[in-house]
């Protein structure tokens, strides 16, 4: 599944077409989102965000009603609301928010779409069946579904989105003021979103093939939106029980270690999987088998409980011969029974059965070529009567042989956000050199710190960086 297209369509359809969904369909969509994208696994951060949503709801027209909040594990820059009081924010958007007040402006904006009945009054043009069909296409990665979804969202935006956006902004500004936050932070958030738009346009002009990004948040506003400024100004007359600061330090603490970009989730490793990162290969022993200590350098073996069989793998220097020729010359044998070519992961290989001699059982022999090595597999059994049973397991295990890709190695742990204090010598270019960032990533660094396209951090200022975890 292409996650980027997925969240882009979900945002396009839901942000503007959410009113087409009944409560039951909103619940079904929630289940689809959890299955296809899933929540970001950070209980403390999620509880923090959920607490802010509850505070916002408490000063809204729907105080006391239940809202369901979800932090989605998606790198795209968006937040949206749907029927039945569901509020979503993508993990990726948190990387562009500078403090708690800006975060509240985003969450309050989404709550505002619900309290101002935008999720109830939109015409039924989308239709539940149409949405679900587009969602299915989206999850399959079909570009046609993506384009159809975006075109449909744009048509809704022209007819209804601009007025709804301003209504949600005005509500958000009121809620922020009631809670004691400065509504001006909403304008700062708008500025960041517009800087993002400018950066993506500049990248496209440079032919940089940038990551596709679509954010409904403030999408209908120009940078100097006088209607939004007027809404912010009016909200300043609202009294609050206590003024709050921007919450920059709290936000910094809560987002330390937040995943940046794609989240290569660490899957539970299979206990039967053998990996050698120096050789950059892996394969799976049969399920339930136990790894044995290396028999010799770089050699590994596995056995089932009881030790009735054994499969071993040993890397050897490769020769210019074919895999079949290699086996005969390396093993110095005359013939393998049932010999055949094999292609695990499209690599070249050959396998066959080595007949037993002097009462010894048959053996499964195989070789797979990868780079400069010939990986020799030997499957043995204690009793000939069990060879056929175990031979199928040998073949299945050999077929799982795979190279380990650069992406798999580098993606074992994702890039994460961290904060450092700038010194007099700190510049974004120097940070980029130290962190081994590309020119586009240096631009990202500038943007998330509020210095795009120019400017340098001030000494003593907290700077947000992202780096690959080791």
N, C-alpha and C positions, 0 to 999 in steps of 0.2 A: 504494500500500500504506500502511495506517495503522500506522506503526512502533510506536506505543505498544501497541496491541492485540497486535501480533505478539510483542513481548518479554514482555508480560504472560502470554500463553498459553504461550509457550515455557517461562517460569519456572514457571508453575503446573503444567504437565505434567511438565517435566523435573526440577524440584527434588524432587517427590514421586513421580513415576512413572518416573524414569530406570531403575529395575531391570527394567522390562519390555523393555528393548532389549538385543539381543545386540551383540557387538562390531561385526559388519558393519553393523547398523542404526545404531549409534552413529557409525560412520564416514559413513554416508549422511546422518545428521542433521547432522553437522559440515559436510558439503558443502552441505546445504540452508541452514544458517546463514550460511555464507560467501557464498552466492549472494544470499540475501535481505537480510541485515543487513550482513555484511562486517566485517573487522577494523578497529580504529582505527589510522590511519596515523601512528604515532609509534614508530619502531624503538627509540629509546633507552628510552622509557617501557616498551614491551613487553618489552625485554630485562631491565629492572630487575624487573618483575613476575615474569617467567619465572624469573629467578634466585632470587627469594624462594620460589617454588613448589618449585624443586629443593632448596633448603635444607630446607624443611618435609618433603619426601618423604624426605630423607636421614636424618631422626631419627624416621621413622615405621616402622610394621610392614612397609612395602613398600619399604624402602630398596633402591635399585638398580634398581627397575622404572621403565619409561618412562611419563611423564605428558605429555599434550599440553595446553598452556595457550593460551588465546585471550582477548585483550582485544577485546570486541565494541564496535562503534561505535553504541551504543544509549544514549539518554538516561535510560532507566528505571533504577530503583535495585534492582539485583539481582546475585546471583552464583549459580552452580549447577554441579553435577557430573553426569556421565552414565557409562554403562558404558564399558569400554575405557580408563579413566583419563583422561577428558577433563574439564578444569576450565575454566570460563568466568567472566568477570566483565564486567559492563557498564561502559562508560565513565562513565555517570551516577552510579554508586555511588562512584566515586573522589572526586567533589565533596563528599561527606558524610563522608569519612574525614579525620581530623585529623593523623595521623602514621603512621609506618611500622609501629609496633606494632599499631595498630588494623587496618591493612591486612593484616598477618600473621594477625591473629585471623580475618579474613574468609576469607583464602585457606586457612588451616589448617582452618577449619570445613568447607570444601568438600572438601579432601583427606581429612578425617575421614569424610565420607560414603562415600568410596571405600574407605578402609582398614578401615572397620567393616562392610564388605560390604552397605551399604544399597542399592547399585546391583546387587546380585546376589540378595538374598533377598526383595525385594518381590514379592508375588503377581503373576501374569501378567494381572491383571484388565484392564489398559489394552489390551494387545495392540498389536503393531507396526502392524498395518493400521489400527487405530482411531486411533493417534497420527498416522500419516501423513495420514489423512483430515482430522483436526483441524488439522494443520499446513497442509495445502493450503487449508482454509477460512480459517485465520488469515491466511495470506499474501494472500488475496483481500480481506481486510478485512471479512469477514462477521461481523456482530455475534452471530448465532446460534452460530457456532463458538466465539466468545469465551466466551459464557455457558456453553456446554456444557463447554468446557475448564475453566473456573473451578469449575463444580459438581462435575466429576469430581475435580479436584485437592482440593477441600474434603472429599470423601468419603474420599479416601486419607489426608488429614491426620488425620481423626478416628480412623482405624483404626491408622495406623502412624507418622504424622509426629512426634508429640510425643516418643515414645521415641527415635526416630532422631535428632531434633534434639539431645536431651540427650547421646546417645552421641557425636555429632559435636562438640558443645561440649566434652565431657570430653577427647576426643582432641585437639582444638585447643589446649586449655589445657596439656596435656602437652607438645605439640610446641613451644608458645611458651616454656614453662619450660626445655625442653632447649636451645633456641636462645639463651636468656638474656634473652628479653623478659618484661616484667611481665604476667602473665595478667589483671591487673585492667583492662587496656586493653580486654579483651573486654566488660567491664561498661560501660565508657564508650561503646563502639560500640552496645551494646544501648540505652543511654539516648538516643543520637542517633536511632536507629530509632523509638523510642517517641515522641520529640518530633516526628518526622516524621508519625507517625500522628495525634498530637494536632493538629498544624497542619492536616492535610488535613481532619480532622473539623470543625475550627473554620471553615475556608473553606467547606465544604459548608453549614454552618449559616448562613453569611453570604450564601449564594446566589452564591458566586463562581465557580461552574463550574470547579473546579480540575482540573488535569491528573490523569487517572486513574493511580494508582500502586499497584503490588502488589509487596511484597518478601517473599520466602520467608525471607530471612535473619532469624533470631530471631523469626519471626512467631508461633511458638507460645508464646513466653515472655511472662509479665507483666513490668512494669518491675522490680519487686522480686522476682525469681525466686530463691527460696532454693536450689533444686536447682542452678541455674547458679552461684550464689555458693559453694555447697559444692564444686562441681567445680573452681572457680578456687582455692579455699582449699587443696584437696588437692594441686593441682599445684605449689604453692609449696614443697613439701617435696622436689621433684625437683631434683637437682643439675645445674648447668650449668658448662661449662668457662669461660665468661666472661659477665658481665652486660652487657647492652646498654641504651643509653638508648632513649627513645621513638622516636628517629629523625625528630623533627619537622622539623629543618632539611633532611635528605635528602629527605623527602617533599615539602616545600615546593619544593625545587629541581626535583624530577622532575615536579611537576604544574603548574609555571608555564606558562601558555599552554594548558592543557587546555581543550577545548571544553566550554562550558556549554549545556545544552539541545540543541535540534535542531542537527544539523551540516549546514549547507547546503554540501555538498561542491562545491568549485569544479571544474566539468567542463571538460574541454579545449575551449576555444572553437573553434567551426568557423571555419576560415580564410575561408570565404565569407560569414560573418555580418557584417552591418552593424548597429551599435547607436548610437543617439543618446540618451544619458541625460538631456540637457536637455529634449528633446522626448518622451522616454520611449517610444521606438518602436524596433523592430528588424525586419529581414527578412533572408532569405538569398538571395544571388546563386546562380546555378547552380553546381554543384560544379566546382571547378577554375578558376573565373573569378577574375580579379585586380581588387581595388579600385583605382580611379583617384583621384587627388587631387580634392577638391571642385571642381566646375566653377564654382560660385558659392556664396555663403553658404548653408549647410545642404543643399546639393545634393551628391549622390554618384552615381557611375556604376561599372559593372563591365563587364569584357570578357573573352572567352576568349582563349587563346593564339592569336596570329595576328591578333586584332582584327577578325574577320569580323562581329562583332555587338556591340551595346552596349545595356545596360539602365541607364537613369538614373532617379533619383527626386528630386523637388524639392517641398518643402512650400510651400504658398501659403495666404493667408488664405481661410477658408471663407466661404461665403455661405448665405443661407437656402434656396437652391434645392436640388433633389434632385441627387444625383451626376450623373445623366444630363444634366439641364439645365445643371449647372455646366460639364461638359465642352464642350457645344455653345457656350455663351456665352463661356467662357474662351478656347477655341481658335478661336472664330469660324468654325466649319465648318458645312457643311450636313448632313452625314450620316456616321455610322460604319457600317461593314459588320459584320454579325454581332454587333450590340450586345446586351449582356446584363448583368443585375445580378450583382454578386459580393458575397460576404460573408466576407472573410477575418477570422477570429477574431470572427465575428458582427458585424462593422462594416459600415456601408453603403458600397457602392461600385458602380462601373459600368465596363465595359470594352468595347472594340470595335477594329476594324481601320480605320486611316485609309488609304484607297487612295493609292498613290503617283501623283504627277503628273509630266509631262514626263520620263518614263523613270526616275524615282526609285522605289526599292522601297517596298512597303507598310510601315506602322508599327503596332505594337501600342500602344494608348493605354489607360490605366486611371487611375481616381481612387478614392481611399479616404478617407472622412471619419473623422477622429479628433479629438475635442475641437474646438479652434478652427481646425484646419488641414485643408486638402484636399491630400492627398499624390498628386502627379501622377507617374505612371510612363510612360516612353516607351521602347519596345523597337524598335531599329533594326538593319538588316542592310545589308551592302555590296551583296549581290547578291540579286535577287528570287528566284532559284532556291533559295536557302537559307532563305527566310523561314518556310516551313512547319515546317522542322526546328527553327529557333530560337524560333518563336512558342510552341511547346509549353513550352520552357524559360522563356520570359517569363511565361507564365501560371502555371506552377508556382512561380516565384520570387515573383510578386505575391501569391500565395495564402499565402505564409509571413509576410506582414506581421502584426505583433502589437504591442499595447501592452506596455510593460514595467511589471509590477505593483509595488506597494510592497513586497510580500514578496520579489520577485525582486531589487529594489534593496537592501533592508536585509539580505537573506539572502545576498548575495554573499560575505560573510565572517561567520562565526558569532560569537556572544559567547564570550569566553574568560576563564579564571580568571587572576587576577594577585594579588600580595601586596603590601600596603603596611603601613607602621608607623603605628600610631595615635598621635595626640598628645593633649594634655589637652583639646583642643577637639573631638575626634572623637566623633561619635555616629552611630548607624546611620541615623537620620533625615537627618542632614546628608549622609552618604555617599549615601543614596538620592536626595537633591535634586541633588547634584553629578553622579551617574551617570544621572540622569533615569529612575529606577526607579519602577515602580508600587508601591502599598502591598503587594501580594502579593509582589513581588520584594524589598521590604525585609524581609518576613518570611523569605524564602529566605536573605537575607544574614545575618540573625540566626541562623538554624538552622545554616548551614554553618560558622558561627564559634562555635557552642556557647552562644548567648545567646537562645535561644527559650524562652519568649515575652518575657522582659524582660532588662534588663541592658545595660551599655555597655562597650565595650572599654577596657582599661587603657592608659595612656600607655606607649609603647614596645612594645606587643604587636603581633605580626604579624597583620594582618587580611586575610582572603581576600575579594576582590571579583570581580565579573564585569562585563564591559563589552563593548560592540559594537566590533569592530575596524574601523578605517577603511581 
